[in-house]
Amino acid sequence: MTIFAEYIWIDGVKPTAKLRSKTKVIHSSVPVQRVADFPCWGFDGSSTEQAEGMSSDCYLKPVAYAFDPIRSSRLPHTKDQAFLVMCEVFEPDGETPHPTNTRAKLREVLSQNGAAELDAWFGVEQEYTLFRGNHPLGFPENGYPAPQGPYYCGVGDDEVSGRQLVESHLFSCVTAGLKISGINAEVMPGQWEFQVGPCGPLEVGDQLWLARWLLYRLGENYGINATLDPKPVRGDWNGAGMHTNFSTFNMRTNGPHDKDVDGLFGIEAIEAWCKAASSKVNEHLDVYGHGYQDRLTGAHETARFDEFGYGVSDRTKSIRIPLATSLEKCGYLEDRRPNANADPYEVAAAMLKTATGQW
């Protein structure tokens, strides 16, 4: 059988890393059953800002995979397989994580101070904006559309743009086996959101990066490019965020349980995390995506980047505690500060470090 494996990794471009991918064709007598069935592979790091030309080889280690919904319909034979393979980048020795390997840094955080035992769950709300060339979808050729108001969760050609791509992305994510949990049109014309989770810290990053790759790749079929720019259109328009929902086992329960867990529980655990985060504002913002100053202005459903606060059902605060969480006295919090262009591995690491005091 023939196995088509799209190896996907994060490059070293600054200030915002990009996705790269290339295809490996594997001829095998047995089907893929686990991630270890995919071999390590090399690439030219000098072309991805991850190595110098005189020593350019870097290595890809597969860490997660999903069904490839794009190639699946074109497989030459019924026994052939196609996959999307998320990879970590390693140095030429094949053992040392590359400095740009943020997933490895998250693994290190999880190995310290009981972070793995927190049983942390993450849900990510990925906003993005659709463009055709340099022109945002839904904007007239000259000037601007009507002010924000009717576009959020809107319906109709006069209110939303790009739905064909958005629907294709939704079904492709589901077919791939990704834990996509919803989509909606956002506040600005041509702006959309999809949600991934709840997942564990490593899984949510793997899932989100693969979902991002599918969005970009499917956009090629429609002549549309999706951008994660946190402020894609200047002026009186919402920016684009990656609101991150976070909970630990202690946050999710306020009653009897069969786990031997110490500490605060329920809403008290949530408020304790918020108070700890109030002293690590800059540390969080440093990994919450380039250009956060342009988006976190105190307007357009954001708090100012240099002001920290939290509140129930309050989208003008850094941290929103959902109304249901407040009423039930347990649940999760929403950190509204991460940009659309943030790296979910880095965001998860920061939130866990605040929970365990690893800073």
C-alpha positions as CSV (number, residue, x, y, z in Angstrom):
1,M,0.0,0.0,0.0
2,T,1.0,3.6,-0.4
3,I,0.8,6.1,2.5
4,F,0.7,9.8,1.8
5,A,2.0,11.7,4.8
6,E,1.9,15.5,4.9
7,Y,4.6,16.4,7.5
8,I,3.7,19.7,9.1
9,W,5.9,21.9,11.4
10,I,6.3,25.4,12.8
11,D,9.1,27.4,11.3
12,G,11.4,30.0,12.9
13,V,10.1,33.2,11.2
14,K,9.8,36.1,13.6
15,P,7.9,37.8,15.1
16,T,5.2,35.3,14.1
17,A,6.0,31.8,13.1
18,K,4.4,30.2,10.1
19,L,3.4,26.7,9.2
20,R,5.4,24.6,6.7
21,S,4.7,21.2,5.2
22,K,5.9,18.7,2.7
23,T,4.8,15.3,1.5
24,K,6.4,12.0,2.2
25,V,5.3,9.0,0.2
26,I,5.7,5.7,2.2
27,H,5.4,2.3,0.6
28,S,4.5,-0.2,3.3
29,S,3.0,-3.7,3.6
30,V,1.1,-2.7,6.8
31,P,-1.3,0.2,7.5
32,V,-0.4,3.0,9.9
33,Q,-1.6,2.3,13.4
34,R,0.3,4.7,15.6
35,V,2.4,7.8,15.4
36,A,5.7,5.8,15.7
37,D,4.9,4.3,12.3
38,F,5.9,7.6,10.7
39,P,9.7,7.9,10.3
40,C,11.7,10.9,11.2
41,W,12.6,13.1,8.3
42,G,14.9,16.0,7.5
43,F,14.4,19.4,6.0
44,D,16.4,22.5,4.9
45,G,16.4,24.7,8.0
46,S,18.2,27.5,6.2
47,S,15.0,28.1,4.2
48,T,12.8,28.3,7.3
49,E,14.9,30.6,9.6
50,Q,15.9,27.6,11.6
51,A,19.5,27.0,10.5
52,E,22.5,28.5,8.7
53,G,23.3,27.5,5.2
54,M,26.6,25.8,6.1
55,S,24.8,23.5,8.5
56,S,21.3,23.5,7.3
57,D,19.8,20.1,8.2
58,C,17.0,19.9,10.8
59,Y,14.9,17.0,11.8
60,L,11.2,16.4,12.0
61,K,9.9,14.0,14.7
62,P,6.2,13.1,14.2
63,V,4.2,13.6,17.4
64,A,0.6,13.5,16.3
65,Y,-1.4,12.7,13.2
66,A,-4.9,13.0,11.7
67,F,-6.7,11.6,8.7
68,D,-6.0,13.8,5.6
69,P,-9.5,14.8,4.4
70,I,-8.1,16.5,1.2
71,R,-6.2,13.6,-0.3
72,S,-8.5,10.9,0.9
73,S,-10.9,11.2,-2.1
74,R,-8.0,10.9,-4.5
75,L,-6.2,7.8,-3.2
76,P,-5.2,5.5,-6.1
77,H,-6.2,2.3,-4.3
78,T,-8.7,1.5,-1.6
79,K,-6.0,0.2,0.8
80,D,-3.9,3.4,0.5
81,Q,-3.9,5.9,3.3
82,A,-3.4,9.7,3.7
83,F,-2.5,11.5,6.9
84,L,-1.6,14.9,8.3
85,V,1.4,14.5,10.5
86,M,2.3,17.2,13.2
87,C,6.0,17.3,13.9
88,E,8.4,18.7,16.4
89,V,11.7,20.2,15.1
90,F,15.0,18.9,16.4
91,E,18.6,19.8,16.0
92,P,20.8,17.7,13.6
93,D,21.6,15.3,16.4
94,G,18.0,14.2,16.3
95,E,17.8,14.4,20.1
96,T,18.0,18.1,21.1
97,P,14.8,20.1,20.6
98,H,15.3,23.1,18.3
99,P,15.0,26.5,20.1
100,T,11.9,27.2,18.0
101,N,10.3,24.0,19.2
102,T,7.7,25.4,21.6
103,R,5.9,22.1,22.0
104,A,9.1,20.7,23.6
105,K,9.1,23.6,26.0
106,L,5.5,22.8,26.9
107,R,6.5,19.2,27.6
108,E,9.1,20.5,29.9
109,V,6.6,22.6,31.8
110,L,4.3,19.6,32.1
111,S,7.1,17.6,33.7
112,Q,7.6,20.1,36.6
113,N,5.8,21.1,39.8
114,G,2.9,18.7,39.3
115,A,1.7,20.5,36.2
116,A,0.6,17.2,34.5
117,E,-1.4,16.2,37.6
118,L,-3.5,19.3,37.3
119,D,-5.6,17.5,34.7
120,A,-5.8,20.8,32.7
121,W,-8.3,21.3,29.9
122,F,-8.1,23.9,27.2
123,G,-10.6,25.2,24.7
124,V,-9.4,27.6,22.0
125,E,-11.5,30.1,20.1
126,Q,-9.6,30.8,16.9
127,E,-10.7,34.0,15.2
128,Y,-9.4,34.7,11.6
129,T,-10.1,37.1,8.8
130,L,-10.5,36.1,5.1
131,F,-8.9,38.1,2.3
132,R,-8.8,37.8,-1.4
133,G,-5.4,39.2,-2.2
134,N,-5.0,42.3,-0.1
135,H,-8.7,42.9,0.1
136,P,-10.8,41.7,3.1
137,L,-13.9,39.8,2.1
138,G,-17.1,41.7,2.6
139,F,-15.5,45.1,2.1
140,P,-16.5,47.1,-1.0
141,E,-13.8,47.9,-3.6
142,N,-13.7,51.5,-2.4
143,G,-14.5,52.6,1.1
144,Y,-15.9,50.6,4.0
145,P,-19.0,48.5,4.7
146,A,-21.7,49.5,7.2
147,P,-20.5,49.7,10.8
148,Q,-20.2,46.6,13.0
149,G,-23.5,45.2,14.2
150,P,-25.3,42.8,11.9
151,Y,-22.3,40.6,11.0
152,Y,-21.8,38.6,14.2
153,C,-23.5,35.3,13.7
154,G,-25.2,36.8,10.7
155,V,-26.8,35.1,7.7
156,G,-27.2,36.3,4.1
157,D,-24.9,37.5,1.4
158,D,-25.2,41.1,2.6
159,E,-23.9,40.2,6.0
160,V,-21.4,37.3,5.7
161,S,-18.6,36.4,3.2
162,G,-16.6,33.3,2.7
163,R,-19.0,30.8,4.1
164,Q,-18.2,28.2,1.4
165,L,-14.6,28.0,2.6
166,V,-15.7,28.1,6.3
167,E,-18.1,25.2,5.8
168,S,-15.5,23.2,3.9
169,H,-13.0,23.7,6.7
170,L,-15.6,22.6,9.3
171,F,-16.4,19.3,7.5
172,S,-12.7,18.7,6.8
173,C,-11.8,19.1,10.4
174,V,-14.5,16.7,11.5
175,T,-13.4,14.2,8.8
176,A,-9.8,14.5,10.0
177,G,-10.9,13.6,13.5
178,L,-10.0,16.9,15.0
179,K,-12.0,18.1,18.0
180,I,-13.6,21.1,16.4
181,S,-16.5,22.1,18.5
182,G,-18.1,25.0,16.6
183,I,-17.9,27.9,14.1
184,N,-19.5,31.3,13.8
185,A,-19.3,34.5,11.8
186,E,-17.6,37.2,13.8
187,V,-18.1,40.9,14.4
188,M,-16.2,42.3,11.4
189,P,-17.2,41.4,7.8
190,G,-15.1,38.5,6.5
191,Q,-14.1,37.5,10.0
192,W,-14.9,34.1,11.4
193,E,-14.1,31.8,14.3
194,F,-13.8,28.1,15.0
195,Q,-13.4,26.5,18.3
196,V,-11.2,23.5,19.3
197,G,-11.5,21.5,22.5
198,P,-11.7,20.8,25.3
199,C,-8.3,19.0,25.1
200,G,-5.2,18.5,27.2
201,P,-2.3,21.0,26.9
202,L,-0.3,19.2,24.1
203,E,-3.4,17.9,22.3
204,V,-5.0,21.3,22.0
205,G,-1.9,22.7,20.3
206,D,-1.6,19.8,18.0
207,Q,-5.3,20.1,17.0
208,L,-5.2,23.8,16.5
209,W,-2.1,23.9,14.4
210,L,-3.5,21.1,12.2
211,A,-6.8,23.0,11.9
212,R,-4.9,26.1,10.9
213,W,-3.1,24.2,8.3
214,L,-6.3,22.9,6.8
215,L,-7.8,26.4,6.7
216,Y,-4.8,27.7,4.8
217,R,-4.7,24.7,2.5
218,L,-8.4,24.8,1.7
219,G,-8.2,28.5,1.0
220,E,-6.0,27.7,-2.0
221,N,-9.0,26.0,-3.6
222,Y,-11.0,29.2,-3.3
223,G,-8.4,31.8,-4.0
224,I,-8.8,33.1,-0.4
225,N,-6.2,33.6,2.2
226,A,-6.9,33.5,5.9
227,T,-4.9,35.8,8.2
228,L,-4.4,35.6,11.9
229,D,-3.4,39.3,12.0
230,P,-4.7,40.6,15.4
231,K,-5.7,43.9,13.8
232,P,-6.3,43.1,10.1
233,V,-8.2,46.3,9.4
234,R,-7.4,49.6,11.1
235,G,-10.1,51.8,12.5
236,D,-13.4,51.1,14.3
237,W,-13.3,47.3,13.7
238,N,-12.7,44.4,16.1
239,G,-9.4,42.7,16.1
240,A,-8.9,39.0,16.0
241,G,-8.1,36.9,19.1
242,M,-7.5,33.4,20.3
243,H,-9.5,33.4,23.5
244,T,-8.4,30.5,25.6
245,N,-10.6,28.7,28.0
246,F,-8.8,27.0,30.8
247,S,-9.6,24.8,33.8
248,T,-7.9,22.4,36.1
249,F,-9.6,19.5,37.9
250,N,-9.8,21.6,41.0
251,M,-11.6,24.4,39.1
252,R,-14.1,22.0,37.6
253,T,-15.3,20.6,40.9
254,N,-16.6,22.0,44.1
255,G,-18.0,18.9,45.7
256,P,-17.0,15.4,46.8
257,H,-14.6,13.6,44.5
258,D,-12.5,10.4,44.4
259,K,-9.2,12.1,43.6
260,D,-6.6,12.7,46.3
261,V,-6.2,16.4,45.4
262,D,-5.2,19.2,47.7
263,G,-5.8,23.0,47.4
264,L,-8.7,25.2,46.6
265,F,-11.7,24.1,44.5
266,G,-14.3,25.6,42.2
267,I,-14.6,29.3,42.0
268,E,-12.0,29.8,44.7
269,A,-9.4,28.0,42.5
270,I,-10.4,30.1,39.5
271,E,-10.1,33.3,41.4
272,A,-6.7,32.2,42.9
273,W,-5.4,31.6,39.3
274,C,-6.6,35.1,38.3
275,K,-4.8,36.7,41.3
276,A,-1.6,34.8,40.4
277,A,-1.9,35.9,36.8
278,S,-2.2,39.6,37.9
279,S,1.4,39.5,39.0
280,K,2.6,37.9,35.7
281,V,0.9,40.2,33.2
282,N,4.1,40.9,31.1
283,E,5.1,37.2,31.2
284,H,1.8,36.2,29.7
285,L,1.7,39.0,27.1
286,D,5.2,38.1,25.9
287,V,3.8,34.8,24.5
288,Y,0.3,36.0,23.6
289,G,1.1,37.0,20.1
290,H,2.9,39.8,18.3
291,G,0.9,43.1,18.0
292,Y,-1.2,42.7,21.1
293,Q,-0.9,46.4,21.7
294,D,-2.9,47.1,18.5
295,R,-5.7,44.8,19.6
296,L,-5.8,45.2,23.4
297,T,-6.8,48.8,23.5
298,G,-9.7,48.8,26.0
299,A,-12.2,49.1,23.1
300,H,-13.8,46.5,20.8
301,E,-14.5,44.0,23.6
302,T,-11.0,44.1,25.0
303,A,-9.2,45.2,28.2
304,R,-6.1,47.4,27.8
305,F,-2.9,45.4,27.6
306,D,-1.5,47.4,30.5
307,E,-4.5,46.9,32.7
308,F,-5.4,43.6,34.3
309,G,-8.8,42.6,35.7
310,Y,-11.3,39.8,35.8
311,G,-15.0,39.6,36.2
312,V,-18.1,37.5,35.7
313,S,-19.6,37.7,32.2
314,D,-17.3,40.7,31.5
315,R,-15.8,40.9,28.0
316,T,-14.1,44.1,28.8
317,K,-11.8,42.4,31.3
318,S,-8.6,40.5,30.7
319,I,-10.2,37.3,32.2
320,R,-13.9,36.5,31.8
321,I,-15.5,34.1,34.3
322,P,-18.5,32.7,32.4
323,L,-21.9,33.3,34.0
324,A,-22.6,29.6,34.2
325,T,-19.3,29.1,36.1
326,S,-20.3,31.8,38.6
327,L,-23.7,30.3,39.1
328,E,-22.5,26.7,39.5
329,K,-19.4,27.8,41.6
330,C,-17.1,25.7,39.4
331,G,-16.1,25.5,35.8
332,Y,-13.5,27.4,33.7
333,L,-12.1,30.8,33.0
334,E,-11.6,32.6,29.6
335,D,-8.3,34.4,29.0
336,R,-9.3,37.0,26.4
337,R,-5.8,38.4,25.8
338,P,-4.1,35.9,23.4
339,N,-4.0,37.2,19.9
340,A,-5.2,35.2,16.9
341,N,-1.6,34.7,15.9
342,A,-0.5,33.3,19.3
343,D,1.2,29.9,19.6
344,P,-1.2,27.6,21.6
345,Y,1.8,25.6,23.0
346,E,3.2,28.8,24.4
347,V,-0.2,30.0,25.7
348,A,-0.8,26.7,27.5
349,A,2.7,26.7,29.0
350,A,2.2,30.2,30.4
351,M,-1.2,29.3,31.9
352,L,0.2,26.2,33.5
353,K,3.2,28.0,34.9
354,T,0.9,30.5,36.6
355,A,-1.1,27.6,38.0
356,T,2.0,25.9,39.5
357,G,4.2,28.9,40.3
358,Q,6.9,27.9,37.9
359,W,7.8,31.4,36.8
